[in-house]
Structures are given as C-alpha cells and as structure tokens.
Amino acid sequence: MLGFKQIATRELPCWVNVLKAEGLEKEKMLSELELIDDLLVLMKSKSLLNRKKNLKTQLEARIGLELGHKPANLNTR
C-alpha cells in the first residue's frame, strides 16, 4: 500500500471502524478507502473544473468504474 493522498494515517482507525461496522471485508474496505481518497483529492482540486476540458466526464467515468459501469472511451476527439 502506497498510502493515501488526503486521508491522514491518524484518521485510518476511525475510517476502518466505520467500514467494519458496515460489515465490509478487507479488500472491499481498501477499495472504499481508495475511492474516498480519490474523491477527496478531486474535491480539493475542484477549481480544475473551470480550467480543464472534459474533467467532469473523467470524474463521471472514475465513479462509474467503481460502481461497475462500463467506462466510456475518453481518448476520442
């Protein structure tokens, strides 16, 4: 595990306790924490929405991928 960008190490026990209460297995817990961390990074840098073309589409694709939706090909013009 490389570590998280936005979730501090001291916050992890709290996150783990919440996810354990939901009855998640370790692999699913890690997946959820990675998604939460990704979303926190995106929220922190939301000013990019005004500057970067197609960022909204990229965000939707990332969230859809986590939810099991087939992602759209973003490499087309």
C-alpha positions, 0 to 999 in steps of 0.5 A: 500500500502506497498510502493515501493522498488526503486521508491522514494515517491518524484518521485510518482507525476511525475510517476502518471502524466505520467500514467494519461496522458496515460489515465490509471485508478487507479488500472491499474496505481498501477499495472504499478507502481508495475511492474516498481518497480519490474523491477527496483529492478531486474535491480539493482540486475542484477549481480544475473544473473551470480550467480543464476540458472534459474533467467532469466526464473523467470524474463521471467515468472514475465513479462509474468504474467503481460502481461497475459501469462500463467506462466510456472511451475518453481518448476520442476527439 
